[in-house]
Amino acid sequence: MPATQFDRDSMARWYANEHFKTDPGIEAVYFLPSNSDDREIRLVEVNNLIADRTNESLEAIDFGVDRGMDSEHSLSVLDVTPAQWEQLRAGDASLPAGWSLEGQIRYEPR
């Protein structure tokens, strides 16, 4: 059976828009396509309504989507506070292993 065409960029934008609709604390979503599989979407969500956990390591939540189907892909979401985002940008905090800010795409609420 042929693999279903998967448009990772469009799906990342769609997920970002859906998350903006459901979480009023999200200020921006960053799609991090560098160093990832073509069916992997990595998002960093800057959220001003989550608790500041500055002393904890940052861990993304992996949502396997449509597993076992032609449209199978992974969605990993890392929620950070605005302060944590600034630490990441400054190099004072670390992204999950294998993630990179290089080539980031910023989405804002519409």
Secondary structure, DSSP 8 states (H G I E B T S, - for coil): -------HHHHHHHHHHHHHHH-TTEEEEEE--TT--TTEEEEEEEETTS---TTS----EEEEESTTSTT-EEEEEEEE-HHHHHHHHHTSS--STT---TT-EEE---
